[in-house]
Amino acid sequence: MCKYQDTSIGIKKIDFSMKRGYMAFYLTDGRIVIVPISMFPEIKRLSRVQREDYIIMDDQYFSFDAISKIYSVKDVLSC
C-alpha cells in the first residue's frame, strides 16, 4: 500500500467527467485527487468509452481493458 503520512491510501473510483482534460481519483481516505490526463499519455489516447472500462486492483493499481499498462496509486500521488 502507498503510505502517505502514516495513512494507507487506496483508490476507490476514477472519474473522467469532473473536468475536461483531467482525471479524478476518489481515495479510500475520503480525498479526491484531480490530475491532468496528460500525465498518462496512454490513457489520454483512449476514447471516452475506453476510459470508462477501467479496473481497480487491490485498491492500489488500476488499468484499462484497451491498454496493457498497469498504474499504481503511487503514480497518481508521486509518493
C-alpha positions as CSV (number, residue, x, y, z in Angstrom):
1,M,0.0,0.0,0.0
2,C,1.0,3.5,-0.6
3,K,1.9,5.1,2.8
4,Y,1.4,8.8,3.0
5,Q,1.9,10.4,6.4
6,D,1.2,7.1,8.2
7,T,-2.0,6.6,6.2
8,S,-2.7,3.7,3.9
9,I,-4.2,5.1,0.7
10,G,-6.1,3.3,-2.0
11,I,-8.2,4.1,-5.0
12,K,-12.0,3.6,-4.8
13,K,-13.1,5.2,-8.1
14,I,-11.8,7.0,-11.2
15,D,-13.9,9.7,-12.8
16,F,-13.3,11.5,-16.1
17,S,-16.3,13.7,-16.1
18,M,-15.4,16.2,-13.4
19,K,-13.3,18.5,-15.6
20,R,-12.3,18.2,-19.2
21,G,-8.7,17.0,-19.6
22,Y,-8.4,15.8,-16.0
23,M,-9.0,12.5,-14.1
24,A,-10.4,12.5,-10.6
25,F,-9.3,9.7,-8.2
26,Y,-11.6,9.0,-5.2
27,L,-9.3,7.7,-2.5
28,T,-10.1,5.4,0.4
29,D,-9.2,8.1,2.9
30,G,-12.0,10.4,1.5
31,R,-9.9,12.7,-0.6
32,I,-10.4,13.4,-4.3
33,V,-7.2,14.0,-6.2
34,I,-7.5,15.6,-9.6
35,V,-4.6,15.2,-12.1
36,P,-4.2,16.2,-15.7
37,I,-4.8,13.3,-18.1
38,S,-1.6,14.4,-19.9
39,M,0.4,12.8,-17.1
40,F,-0.7,9.5,-18.6
41,P,-0.2,9.6,-22.4
42,E,-1.6,6.1,-22.9
43,I,-4.8,6.9,-21.2
44,K,-5.1,10.3,-23.0
45,R,-5.1,8.4,-26.3
46,L,-8.1,6.2,-25.2
47,S,-11.6,7.1,-26.3
48,R,-14.2,8.3,-23.8
49,V,-15.8,4.8,-23.9
50,Q,-12.5,3.0,-23.4
51,R,-11.6,5.2,-20.4
52,E,-14.8,4.1,-18.6
53,D,-13.7,0.5,-18.9
54,Y,-11.2,0.5,-16.1
55,I,-10.4,-1.9,-13.3
56,I,-9.0,-1.2,-9.8
57,M,-7.0,-4.0,-8.3
58,D,-6.4,-4.3,-4.5
59,D,-7.1,-0.6,-4.1
60,Q,-3.6,0.1,-5.3
61,Y,-3.5,-0.4,-9.0
62,F,-5.6,0.4,-12.0
63,S,-5.7,-0.4,-15.7
64,F,-7.9,-0.3,-18.7
65,D,-9.1,-3.1,-21.0
66,A,-7.7,-1.2,-24.1
67,I,-4.1,-1.0,-22.8
68,S,-1.8,-3.4,-21.1
69,K,-0.1,-1.0,-18.7
70,I,-0.8,-1.2,-15.0
71,Y,-0.7,2.1,-13.0
72,S,-0.3,2.5,-9.2
73,V,-1.7,4.9,-6.7
74,K,1.9,6.0,-6.4
75,D,1.8,7.2,-10.0
76,V,-1.1,9.4,-9.1
77,L,0.3,10.7,-5.7
78,S,4.0,10.5,-6.5
79,C,4.6,9.0,-3.1
